[in-house]
Amino acid sequence: MDHMMRPAPTAALAVALTAFAFGGQAFAQTAAPGATPPAAAAPARPADSDPVVETVNGAPIRASELAIAEDDIGPGLPQVQGAARQEYILSFLTDMTLLAQAAQAQKLDQSPEFAAKMNYLRTKALMETLMAAEAKKAVTEDAKRKTYDEFVKQTKPETEVHARHILVDSEAKAKEIAAKAKAGADFAKLAKENSKDSAEDGGDLGYFTKDQMVPEFADAAFKLDKGQVSDPVKTQFGWHVIKVEDKRQKPIPTYEQVSDQIDQYLIRKAQSDLVTKLRSDAKVEKTSAAPSAAPAAPATPAAPAGAAPAAPKN
């Protein structure tokens, strides 16, 4: 089914939440796209609660620095785990410290370029710390329950079908298969023997809503009754024979199923609201030194239909 699916959000909840937020106005994502908000900075601790794990030419590397490095480079090391992961990160800190010491020996820390970069990094760190604090405040059980209740209230009943299909190249072959299926032949077996798509699953597409399929396929599938087999259906991918296994009203996800998505929604909403308020209260003046606008980037091509994920089988 992969190549018949229209590009769709990974979760219906994300769309529904965005739709009802502030009268339907989508909120801006203020953190880096797709980024997990950084952990809130820990309060200052006595030195003995932040032990030295290594010294480099006498300079200490503390456990807190190891934790910060984990947050920084850890996401790029999904395959490195356990002791090897800690050793890798400590090695990274060792090299970084050695290079920093070499830079100081060359007095690079006294350059205007270094001062500008330090100012930028300090501002960025303060921003991330504030954003993390806002994230922590935003995610409460009460806020999550209210958001979920609103999502349920805004969700309209929607029919979905559970179907199988067989995809072939020619109409003649599709007619032959449809005739066998209507005569009582095992549809899953026919799919395994003939289909170019989902053959290994007996043509099983799981449950899907009408908007998740290309129009020709969706129209044909949703006209069928439970247990009924279609005549050949032509789409851009070839000829299909469809059998509907079940029809039902799409179930609303439980609170537990969407809990993590609600967390992310509340975090991004709180962060966006904060930035919007700060901007509205701020006095921002561009000077003659401000860079001119860069040329607009070319539009990102739409993802091909084949890139969309398959619908989950419920």
N, C-alpha and C positions, 0 to 999 in steps of 0.2 A: 504493500500500500504506500510505501514511502514516497514514490514519485507522483502519486495522485493527490497527496495532501497539499492543501494551500498552506503557505507560511502562516503560522499562528503563534500567539504568545505561548510560552511554556506553561502558563497556568492561567485559567480563566479568572481566578481571583484578582490577579494583578490588574486586569482590564476593568473589572467591576469596581475595584477600590478606587482606581483613578477616575472612573466615570462619575462617582458620586461625591468625590472630595471637592468641597467648596463649590457646589453648584455645577459640577461637571468639569471644572477647570483642572487640567493636569498640572501636577506640581513639578518644579525643576529638581533635578538631582544635583545636589551641591557637592557631594563627594565625587571622587573619580568614578566614572561609569563602571558599574559592576563591582566596585571595591567594597570590601568589608570595613566598616568604621574601625579605626585604630583603637586599641585598648586605652582606657584612661590612664594617665600617668600616675604612678604610685607616689604617695607622699614621701617626703624625705625620711630616711631611716638611719639609725645609728650604723656606724661602719661595720660593727660586728654582726649585724643582721644582713649585711650585703657583702659576703665574703669575697676575698680576692681568689680568683680561680687560676690566675696565671700572671706572671710579670714578664714584661718585654723590655730588656735593657733597664730594668728597675721600675718601669711604668706599670702600674697595676691594671689588670682587666678584671672587673668585678662581675658578680653573678647578674646584677641588674643590666649591665651592658650586654651580657649574653642573651638575656631575655629580649632586649630591644632589637638585637641583631636577628633573633629568631622571628620577631614580628616583621622585620624588614625584608630578609632574604628567604625566610622559611617557606613562604608560599611557592617559591620557585624550586623547591626541593621535595616534591611529593613522593619520589621514589626512595629518598634517603631517610631512614627511620632509626630510632633507638640511639645506641651509643655512637654509631657512625654519623648520625645527624649532628649530635652535639660536638663531635670531633671536627666535623666539616665547618660548623659555624665558628668554633673556637679558632680554627686555622684561618678562617676569613678575618676574624678580629686581629689575629697576630699579624697577618700581612698588612692589614689596614693601619695598625699601630706603627709598624716599621716604616711604612710609606709616609705616614704623618710625621714621624720623627725626622725622616730624611727631608721632608718639605720644610720643617722648622729649621733644620740645620742650614738650609739655603735661604732662610728668612722669607719664604713665600707667604708665611702667615702675616707678614707686615705689608703685603701688597694691597692696592685698592681693589683688585679683582677678588681677593680673598675676603676682604671686608664686606664687599657687596654680596658675595655668596653667603657669608655667615648671616647677614641681615635677612636675606631671603629665607634661609633655612630656619632661622629663629621664628620668623613670622609664620612660616608653614607649620612648624611644630606647635606654636600657640593655637593656630587655627585647628589643627587636628585634635589637640587636647580639648578645646572647647566643643568641637563637634562630637567627640566621644562622650563628653559630659552630657550634652543634649540628648544623645542617643540613649544613654543610661536612664535619664529622667523620663524619656518618652515611652519606654516600654514598661508599662505597668499592667497588671492583670485586669484592672478596671478598664483601661483604655483598649486593651486587646478585645475584651468581651464586647464593649460597645461597638468597636469596629466590625467585629464578626456579625453582631446582630444587625447592623446596618447593611452589611453585605448580603445577608440572608433576605432582608426586607427588599433590597433592590434587585435581587435575582429573579428573573422571570422564568416561568416554566418553559422547558425546552425539551422537545422529543429527540431521542437518539435511537439509532438502530445498531444491532449487532449483525454484521453481514459477513459472508464469504464471497470471494469472486475468483474468476478464472480469466486471465488475460492472455490473448493470442493475437497473432498478426493479421489473420484474415477473417472476413465475415463468414465465409463458408465453414471454416473450422469452428467458429463460435456458434453457428447454427447447429452444427453436428453435436457439439457438447451440450448446448441448451436442450436439444431434443432428448438426449440420454438422461440429463438431470431431471427433466420433467417427467420422464418415464419411470423414475424411481432410482436411478443409479446413485451410488454414494458420492455426494458432491465433493467431500474432502478428498476422496480417492481420485476423482476426476481432476481436481486441482493439482494434486501431487504429480499426476501423470502428464498434464498438459500446460499448466500455467507458467508464464514467464515471470510471474510476480507472486510472492508469498506462497510458493508451491510447498515449501518445507513445512508450513503451518496449515496445509490443507486449504489455502486461500483465506484463512481467518484474518479479518481486519479488526476484530474487537468492536467495541462500541464507539460510535462517532456521531457528531451532530452534522446537520446539513451543510453548514458553512466550512466544514473541515475538508470537504471533497470538491473536486472540480465540478462545475454545475451539471454537466451531462450525466455524470455518474451519480451525483447526489439526487437529482430529480428522479432518476430511474429507481434508485434504492428506496427512497422514501414513499414511492407510490405502491411498492409491494407490500403485501400482507405477510405476517409471520409464516414462514415455511414456503413461501412462493419463490419461484425462479423466474428471472427476467428473460426476455428476448435479448438478442445481442445488442449491446450498447457501444456506440462509437465515441471515443474521446481522442485527444491528441496522443495518447499513449498506445492506442490499439483498440481491439475489440474485447469487450468484457461480457461475461455472463455472471449475474449476481444472484445470490440466494440470501434472503433475510432470515436470520435465525431467531431474532427477537426484536421487539420494540418496547420502549419504556420512556418514562419521563426521566430526564437526566437527574441523578441524585445530587443534592447540594453537598459539597465537601463538609466533613465534620470540622469542628473547631480544632481538634488535634491535628487533622490532616493539613490545615493551612496555617498553623501557629507560627511557623518560621516565616512565611510570607507576610503575615500580619506584622511581625517584628520589623521586617525590612521596610514595609510601608510606613509604619509609625516613625521609624528612624529617619527616613528620607523626608517625610512630611515635616517633622520637627526641625530638621536641619534647613530645609528650604524656607520654612516660615521665619526662622531666625535670620537668614541672609536677607530675605525680603524686607523684614522690619529694619535691620541695620542699614540697608541701602536707602530705605525711605526716610530714615532719620539723618542720614549722612550728608555732608556737603562735599561733593566730589567735583573737582575742577581740573579739566585737562589743560596742560600747558603747551606752549609751542614746541616743547621737546618731545611731546608724545609721538610715538611712531604712527605713520599713516596706516590706514586699514590695509591688511593683506588681501590679495585677490581671493575671492571665494573658492573654496575647495570644490572639485567636481563632485556631483551627486554620487552617492554610493549606489551601485546597481542593486536592484531588488534581488533578493535571494531567489534562486531557481526553485520551482516547486519541489524538485527532487531533494532539496536540502532540508525540507521540513521534517521534523521527527514524526514517527508513527504515533497514532493515537493509542493511549494506554488501554489495555484489555481489562475491563472490570469484571 
